[in-house]
Amino acid sequence: PAPHRGWNQSGREYGRWHLHGAGEIAMRRSALINVMVKAADKAGRQLVRDFGDVEHLTVSRKGPADFVSQADQRAEQIILEVLNEARPEFAFFGEESGQTGPEEPEGRWIVDPLDGTTNYLHGLPHWSISIALEQTGGIVAGVVFDPIKDELFWAERGQGAYLGARQLRVSRKEEMSESLFASGMPFKGRPDQETTMAEIERVASVSSGVRRFGSAALDLAYVAAGRYDGFWERGLSAWDVAAGALIANEASARVSDLKGGDKIVSDRSIIAAGPMIYDQLFKLVTNR
């Protein structure tokens, strides 16, 4: 494989082996996944270049925020161009641009070009690109790409979930005391602060801890990989969870909204966990 250029935490360029596009892996993936990976990889290279610059910006309300907004938009435009070229019959639904494309599409791309914008703004190397494909009312394929760590999580409905070429399985832990969880914490201007903090306190008091890393797409991918035993959050949009929820589900996680149903998008809530710990986490989070 060819060396891939990235940025370390101090912004210095370094060389890595770029494995997620290697031939052995690509042969396993469908044409749809391959085009999603191509779009994520191209946008990821641009975001990494911009990330090297944002770390050196003067921290002010206007400068970095405007810069990151431009990085978001550039990345989404790159993804849009790659996906539209490959599948012009599909619509495109992005965080930055809304929905575009045919009025009666054969499918719909759901895209977050930069999940973890606050981390990106502060030079924290933990953010991702999320691309999902929706057809006939359901998500059939998803990609979550972390360009900094060069980790590609992907799944197709009924075909399992993968990190690169390695098939993923969720954690099989049964004891809360041995389990590690992730959640989101509402910030300024967001509702449900008291509710969420109470949930975190209940879970943290009986577990190995609760993490708040700032990218829901990666949190769900980490559940799929067994790095977290479970994840929950409120107030999320379709582009935050579409790809990650499929990846977690295909790795055998139980995934639902916080009412126990399948209305993740309309309810704007999600909980995903290994099957052995899901019920315990659900009861603690919902206080039932």
CORKAZI-V547063 format. One record per residue. N is the residue number from 0. SS is DSSP state (hx for helix, st for strand, lp for the rest). Layout:
<<N | SS> <N | SS>>
//
This chain:
<<0 | lp> <1 | lp> <2 | st> <3 | st> <4 | st> <5 | st> <6 | st> <7 | lp> <8 | lp> <9 | lp> <10 | lp> <11 | lp> <12 | st> <13 | st> <14 | st> <15 | st> <16 | st> <17 | lp> <18 | lp> <19 | lp> <20 | lp> <21 | lp> <22 | hx> <23 | hx> <24 | hx> <25 | hx> <26 | hx> <27 | hx> <28 | lp> <29 | lp> <30 | hx> <31 | hx> <32 | hx> <33 | hx> <34 | hx> <35 | hx> <36 | hx> <37 | hx> <38 | hx> <39 | hx> <40 | hx> <41 | hx> <42 | hx> <43 | hx> <44 | hx> <45 | hx> <46 | hx> <47 | hx> <48 | hx> <49 | hx> <50 | hx> <51 | hx> <52 | hx> <53 | hx> <54 | lp> <55 | lp> <56 | lp> <57 | lp> <58 | lp> <59 | lp> <60 | lp> <61 | lp> <62 | hx> <63 | hx> <64 | hx> <65 | hx> <66 | hx> <67 | hx> <68 | hx> <69 | hx> <70 | hx> <71 | hx> <72 | hx> <73 | hx> <74 | hx> <75 | hx> <76 | hx> <77 | hx> <78 | hx> <79 | hx> <80 | hx> <81 | hx> <82 | hx> <83 | hx> <84 | hx> <85 | hx> <86 | lp> <87 | lp> <88 | lp> <89 | lp> <90 | st> <91 | st> <92 | st> <93 | st> <94 | lp> <95 | lp> <96 | lp> <97 | st> <98 | st> <99 | st> <100 | lp> <101 | lp> <102 | lp> <103 | lp> <104 | lp> <105 | lp> <106 | lp> <107 | st> <108 | st> <109 | st> <110 | st> <111 | st> <112 | st> <113 | st> <114 | st> <115 | lp> <116 | hx> <117 | hx> <118 | hx> <119 | hx> <120 | hx> <121 | lp> <122 | lp> <123 | lp> <124 | lp> <125 | lp> <126 | lp> <127 | st> <128 | st> <129 | st> <130 | st> <131 | st> <132 | st> <133 | st> <134 | st> <135 | lp> <136 | lp> <137 | st> <138 | st> <139 | st> <140 | st> <141 | st> <142 | st> <143 | st> <144 | st> <145 | st> <146 | lp> <147 | lp> <148 | lp> <149 | lp> <150 | st> <151 | st> <152 | st> <153 | st> <154 | st> <155 | st> <156 | lp> <157 | lp> <158 | lp> <159 | lp> <160 | st> <161 | st> <162 | st> <163 | lp> <164 | lp> <165 | st> <166 | st> <167 | lp> <168 | lp> <169 | lp> <170 | lp> <171 | lp> <172 | lp> <173 | lp> <174 | lp> <175 | hx> <176 | hx> <177 | hx> <178 | lp> <179 | lp> <180 | st> <181 | st> <182 | st> <183 | lp> <184 | lp> <185 | lp> <186 | lp> <187 | lp> <188 | lp> <189 | lp> <190 | lp> <191 | lp> <192 | hx> <193 | hx> <194 | hx> <195 | hx> <196 | hx> <197 | hx> <198 | hx> <199 | hx> <200 | hx> <201 | hx> <202 | hx> <203 | hx> <204 | lp> <205 | lp> <206 | lp> <207 | lp> <208 | lp> <209 | st> <210 | st> <211 | lp> <212 | lp> <213 | lp> <214 | lp> <215 | hx> <216 | hx> <217 | hx> <218 | hx> <219 | hx> <220 | hx> <221 | hx> <222 | hx> <223 | hx> <224 | lp> <225 | lp> <226 | lp> <227 | lp> <228 | lp> <229 | st> <230 | st> <231 | st> <232 | st> <233 | st> <234 | lp> <235 | lp> <236 | lp> <237 | hx> <238 | hx> <239 | hx> <240 | hx> <241 | hx> <242 | hx> <243 | hx> <244 | hx> <245 | hx> <246 | hx> <247 | hx> <248 | hx> <249 | hx> <250 | lp> <251 | lp> <252 | lp> <253 | st> <254 | st> <255 | st> <256 | lp> <257 | lp> <258 | lp> <259 | lp> <260 | lp> <261 | lp> <262 | lp> <263 | hx> <264 | hx> <265 | hx> <266 | hx> <267 | lp> <268 | st> <269 | st> <270 | st> <271 | st> <272 | st> <273 | lp> <274 | lp> <275 | lp> <276 | lp> <277 | hx> <278 | hx> <279 | hx> <280 | hx> <281 | hx> <282 | hx> <283 | hx> <284 | hx> <285 | hx> <286 | lp> <287 | lp>>
//
